[in-house]
Amino acid sequence: MLLNNQVKAKTRGMHYPFSMINAITEALSRLSAIHYLVIVINLLLMVMAKPIILKTSGKKTERQIDFGVNLLRVLNLAILTAVCYNAIYSGPTDGQEGQGFAIRLISILVVMYLAYLAANVASYVMRKRYGKSTKNADGNQISDTYHSRILTLVVSTFIGIVALITVIRIAGFSSLLEAGGVIGFIGVFLALTQQAWAPDIISGLVLLNSDMVSEGDLIELGEPVVLTRVFKTKIFHTVLIDVVNNHRIMVSNSKLRGQTIHSLSKFASARGLREKLSFKIGYDTDSDKVKAMFIEAFEEVINEGDKKIDNSHPLEIRVLETGDHAVEWGIFYYIKDVQEIIAVRQRLMESILDTSVEHGISLSTPNTHVVTNLTEAPPALT
């Protein structure tokens, strides 16, 4: 008896692989030519997900690119799973109800995938057609403008509405009351959360339309003043790069719009950017000696062959303030490339410091206060 049970167990073990092969063969036999076509297209789209996102998404971070790629691949995988379920497990013997559910699920996933892909393609086309080409360290980049952003929002909204109505109809909400209830719920949700997203979208459009915060521009803002470069103006926020410390700053569009922005890249005249450096020098130093020191330091930087300073305009030397302890002198000069503003400032200050030592001029603010000994008794009144 025990021997017979062992023989039956071995026989079942030998037939197990064959039963699996038969099940797989039977499952594959249920796939039609359309199923194979859908599977091949989705596999190709999964492989090409990253090139598609890189081509249509513009300038994005690595994290955002990975999110878009993973989203497309998840939708492809969901479509593949739904197609295989419909072909294998919803056969004729399972009735029309299982087939209808699987087909609706496939249709909804396909609509979501196509809507996301169409929105990315529309954004790329609008940015390519109405965007502004800028040149930076990474090469030529196409940045958004007011027209490209507003057209992208309009087209994306239209695609989203069409996709939403299509999904509602596919899901079976065919009556006007049912469809209106779903759309009304989404409308109420957007209305309740508009304070979180509407001001930033509108402020972003205003900033782009003003052309004061274009990508690549150098701006000063905040208190204390921070010198930053505009990296990317997005729908809800703007990414800035701190020029001095070389790190990124994220500011919401509504908050950025509420600040006083000094755009150094937008010149008021054809001369370029007029820069100022100020120094406090004691009253005991002759003014002619001070001017000669500034001119010599400026000519030293010019003679180095640095093309960042515009030497076609002479150095302007002015008295800014006559204080209690020192005279505040200011020098004004023009630079050609505002992106090199920090390097020009540092080089000029270094040259002025070295020249002041040679001329025997102190750049430190003199201390002219008379400190009295408070422990002594005040003089007697007579």
C-alpha positions in Angstrom: 0.0 0.0 0.0 2.8 2.4 0.9 4.6 1.5 -2.2 1.6 2.3 -4.4 1.3 5.7 -2.7 4.9 6.5 -3.5 4.5 5.5 -7.1 1.4 7.7 -7.5 3.2 10.7 -5.9 6.1 10.3 -8.3 3.7 10.0 -11.2 2.0 13.2 -10.2 5.4 14.9 -9.9 6.4 13.8 -13.4 3.1 15.1 -14.8 3.3 18.5 -13.0 5.6 20.2 -15.5 3.6 18.9 -18.4 0.4 20.2 -16.8 2.0 23.7 -16.4 3.1 23.6 -20.0 -0.4 22.6 -21.2 -1.9 25.4 -19.1 0.5 28.0 -20.6 -0.1 26.6 -24.1 -3.9 26.8 -23.6 -3.6 30.4 -22.3 -1.5 31.5 -25.2 -4.0 29.9 -27.6 -6.7 32.3 -26.3 -4.6 35.3 -27.4 -5.7 36.7 -30.7 -3.7 38.8 -33.1 -5.1 42.0 -31.6 -3.9 40.9 -28.1 -0.4 40.2 -29.4 -0.4 43.6 -31.2 -1.4 45.4 -28.0 1.2 43.5 -26.0 4.0 44.3 -28.4 3.1 48.0 -28.5 3.0 48.2 -24.7 6.4 46.4 -24.4 7.9 48.9 -26.9 6.4 51.8 -25.1 7.8 50.5 -21.8 11.3 50.4 -23.3 10.9 53.8 -24.9 9.4 55.5 -21.8 12.6 57.3 -20.8 13.4 58.7 -24.3 9.8 59.9 -24.6 9.9 61.7 -21.3 13.3 63.2 -22.0 12.1 64.5 -25.4 8.8 66.0 -24.3 9.3 67.1 -20.7 11.9 69.9 -21.3 14.3 70.8 -18.4 13.4 68.7 -15.4 15.3 67.2 -12.5 16.3 63.6 -12.4 13.7 62.8 -9.8 10.9 64.3 -12.0 12.1 62.4 -15.1 12.2 59.1 -13.1 8.6 59.8 -11.9 7.3 60.4 -15.4 9.1 57.2 -16.7 7.8 55.1 -13.9 4.2 56.4 -14.3 4.2 55.5 -18.0 5.6 52.1 -17.3 3.1 51.4 -14.6 0.3 52.3 -16.9 1.8 50.0 -19.6 2.1 47.2 -17.1 -1.5 47.8 -16.0 -2.7 47.6 -19.6 -0.8 44.4 -20.2 -2.2 42.9 -17.1 -5.8 43.8 -18.0 -5.4 42.6 -21.6 -4.0 39.2 -20.5 -6.8 38.9 -17.9 -9.4 39.6 -20.5 -7.9 37.1 -23.0 -7.1 34.3 -20.6 -9.5 34.4 -17.7 -12.6 36.0 -19.3 -13.3 33.4 -21.9 -16.7 32.6 -23.4 -17.6 30.4 -20.5 -17.2 33.2 -18.0 -20.1 35.2 -19.4 -20.4 38.7 -20.7 -20.1 40.4 -17.3 -16.4 39.5 -16.8 -15.5 40.4 -20.3 -17.3 43.8 -20.0 -15.4 44.7 -16.8 -12.0 43.8 -18.3 -12.7 45.7 -21.4 -13.8 48.8 -19.5 -10.7 48.6 -17.3 -8.4 48.3 -20.4 -10.2 51.3 -22.0 -9.8 53.5 -18.9 -6.1 52.7 -18.6 -5.6 53.4 -22.3 -7.4 56.7 -22.0 -5.3 57.7 -19.0 -2.1 56.7 -20.8 -3.0 58.6 -24.0 -4.1 61.7 -22.0 -0.8 61.8 -20.1 1.2 61.3 -23.2 -0.8 63.8 -25.2 -0.4 66.5 -22.4 3.4 66.0 -22.5 3.5 66.2 -26.3 1.4 69.3 -26.3 3.6 70.9 -23.7 6.7 70.1 -25.9 5.1 71.5 -29.1 4.0 74.8 -27.4 7.4 75.3 -25.7 9.1 74.5 -29.0 6.8 76.9 -31.0 6.3 79.8 -28.5 9.2 79.3 -26.0 12.4 81.3 -25.8 15.8 79.8 -26.7 18.5 80.6 -24.1 22.1 79.6 -24.0 23.8 78.5 -20.8 26.4 76.2 -19.5 24.3 73.1 -20.5 24.0 74.4 -24.1 20.9 75.8 -25.8 17.7 75.4 -23.7 14.1 76.3 -24.6 12.4 78.0 -21.7 8.7 78.7 -21.2 7.2 82.1 -22.0 3.8 83.6 -21.2 2.3 82.4 -24.5 3.7 78.9 -24.3 2.6 78.5 -20.6 -0.9 79.8 -21.2 -1.4 77.7 -24.3 0.0 74.6 -22.5 -2.5 75.1 -19.7 -5.4 75.5 -22.1 -4.5 72.4 -24.1 -3.8 70.3 -21.0 -7.1 71.4 -19.5 -9.0 70.5 -22.7 -7.2 67.1 -22.8 -8.0 66.5 -19.1 -11.7 67.4 -19.6 -12.0 65.1 -22.6 -10.2 62.3 -20.8 -12.4 62.7 -17.7 -15.7 62.6 -19.7 -14.4 59.6 -21.6 -13.5 57.7 -18.4 -16.9 58.6 -16.8 -18.7 57.2 -19.9 -16.6 54.1 -20.0 -17.1 53.4 -16.3 -20.8 53.2 -16.9 -22.1 56.5 -15.7 -24.1 57.0 -18.8 -27.0 59.1 -17.4 -26.7 62.8 -17.1 -27.4 62.7 -13.4 -24.6 60.2 -12.7 -22.1 61.9 -14.8 -23.0 65.3 -13.4 -22.5 64.0 -9.9 -18.9 62.8 -10.6 -18.0 66.0 -12.4 -19.6 68.0 -9.6 -17.6 66.2 -6.9 -14.4 67.0 -8.8 -15.5 70.6 -9.2 -16.2 71.0 -5.5 -12.8 69.5 -4.6 -11.0 72.0 -6.9 -13.1 74.9 -5.5 -12.2 74.0 -1.9 -8.5 73.7 -2.7 -8.1 76.7 -5.1 -6.3 78.8 -2.4 -3.5 76.2 -2.5 -2.9 76.2 -6.3 -4.7 79.1 -8.1 -2.6 82.0 -6.8 0.7 80.3 -7.8 -0.6 79.5 -11.3 -1.8 83.1 -11.8 1.4 84.6 -10.3 3.5 82.4 -12.5 1.7 83.6 -15.6 2.1 87.3 -14.5 5.8 86.8 -13.9 6.3 85.3 -17.3 4.2 88.0 -19.0 6.2 90.8 -17.3 9.5 89.3 -18.7 11.2 90.3 -15.4 12.0 86.8 -14.2 13.1 85.0 -17.3 15.2 81.8 -17.1 18.9 82.7 -16.9 18.3 86.2 -15.5 20.3 87.5 -12.5 18.0 89.0 -9.8 18.3 90.4 -6.3 15.6 89.8 -3.8 14.9 89.3 -0.1 16.1 91.0 3.0 19.1 90.6 3.4 19.5 90.8 -0.4 20.4 87.5 -2.1 21.9 87.4 -5.5 20.3 84.6 -7.5 19.9 83.3 -11.0 16.5 82.1 -12.3 16.8 78.4 -13.1 13.2 77.4 -13.9 9.8 79.1 -13.7 7.3 76.3 -13.1 3.5 76.3 -12.7 3.5 76.5 -8.9 6.9 77.7 -8.0 10.2 79.1 -9.3 13.6 77.5 -8.8 16.5 80.0 -8.1 20.2 79.4 -7.8 22.2 81.2 -5.2 25.1 82.6 -7.2 27.4 83.0 -4.1 26.8 79.7 -2.3 25.8 77.7 -5.4 22.6 76.0 -4.1 19.0 76.0 -5.3 16.2 78.0 -3.7 12.5 77.2 -4.2 10.0 80.1 -3.9 6.3 79.9 -4.6 5.2 82.1 -7.5 2.8 84.1 -5.3 5.4 84.8 -2.7 8.0 85.7 -5.4 5.5 88.1 -7.0 4.9 89.8 -3.7 8.6 90.7 -3.3 10.6 93.6 -4.7 12.7 92.1 -7.5 15.8 93.8 -8.9 16.6 92.3 -12.3 20.3 92.9 -13.1 19.9 91.4 -16.5 17.4 94.0 -17.7 19.6 97.1 -18.4 18.1 100.6 -18.2 20.5 101.8 -21.0 22.7 100.4 -23.7 25.8 100.9 -21.6 25.1 97.7 -19.5 24.9 97.1 -15.8 26.2 100.0 -13.7 27.8 98.6 -10.6 28.9 100.4 -7.4 31.5 99.6 -4.7 31.7 101.8 -1.6 34.6 102.4 0.9 34.9 104.5 4.0 38.1 106.5 4.3 39.2 109.0 7.0 39.0 112.7 6.7 42.8 113.0 7.1 43.3 111.5 3.5 43.4 114.0 0.7 40.6 113.5 -1.9 43.0 113.7 -4.9 45.1 110.9 -3.4 41.9 108.8 -2.9 40.9 109.3 -6.6 44.4 108.4 -7.8 44.3 105.2 -5.8 40.9 104.2 -7.3 42.0 105.0 -10.9 45.2 103.0 -10.5 43.5 100.0 -9.1 40.9 100.1 -11.9 43.5 100.4 -14.7 45.4 97.5 -13.2 42.3 95.3 -13.6 41.7 96.6 -17.1 45.4 96.0 -18.1 45.0 92.3 -17.2 43.0 91.9 -20.3 39.8 91.0 -18.5 36.9 91.5 -21.0 34.2 91.4 -18.2 34.6 95.1 -17.4 33.5 97.6 -20.1 36.5 100.0 -20.3 34.9 102.1 -22.9 33.3 104.2 -20.1 35.6 105.9 -17.6 35.5 105.0 -13.9 33.2 107.3 -12.0 34.3 108.4 -8.5 31.8 110.1 -6.2 31.4 111.1 -2.5 28.4 109.2 -1.2 28.2 110.5 2.4 30.2 112.5 4.8 29.7 110.8 8.1 30.9 111.5 11.7 33.9 109.2 11.4 34.8 108.9 7.7 33.9 109.9 4.1 32.1 107.2 2.2 33.5 107.0 -1.4 31.8 105.2 -4.2 33.1 104.0 -7.5 30.8 103.2 -10.5 31.7 101.1 -13.4 30.0 99.1 -16.2 30.2 95.3 -16.8 29.4 93.4 -20.0 28.5 90.0 -18.6 26.3 90.2 -15.5 26.8 86.5 -14.9 30.4 87.4 -13.8 29.3 90.1 -11.4 30.7 88.3 -8.3 34.1 87.7 -9.9 34.3 91.3 -11.0 33.5 92.6 -7.6 36.0 90.4 -5.9 38.8 91.2 -8.3 38.2 95.0 -8.1 38.1 94.9 -4.3 41.3 92.9 -4.2 43.1 95.4 -6.5 41.8 98.4 -4.5 43.1 96.8 -1.2 46.5 96.2 -2.7 46.7 99.7 -4.2 45.6 101.3 -0.9 48.5 99.7 0.9 50.9 101.0 -1.7 49.5 104.5 -1.3 49.4 104.4 2.5 45.6 104.8 2.6 43.6 102.9 5.3 40.2 101.4 4.2 39.1 100.8 7.8 36.6 103.2 9.3 38.4 105.4 11.8 37.1 105.4 15.4 36.8 109.1 16.5 34.7 108.5 19.7 36.3 109.8 22.9 35.9 107.2 25.6 35.8 108.7 29.1 36.5 106.9 32.3 33.1 106.5 33.9 34.6 105.5 37.3 36.0 109.0 37.8 33.8 111.5 39.6 32.4 114.3 37.4 34.0 117.7 37.9 32.5 119.8 40.6 30.2 122.6 39.6 31.4 126.0 40.4 
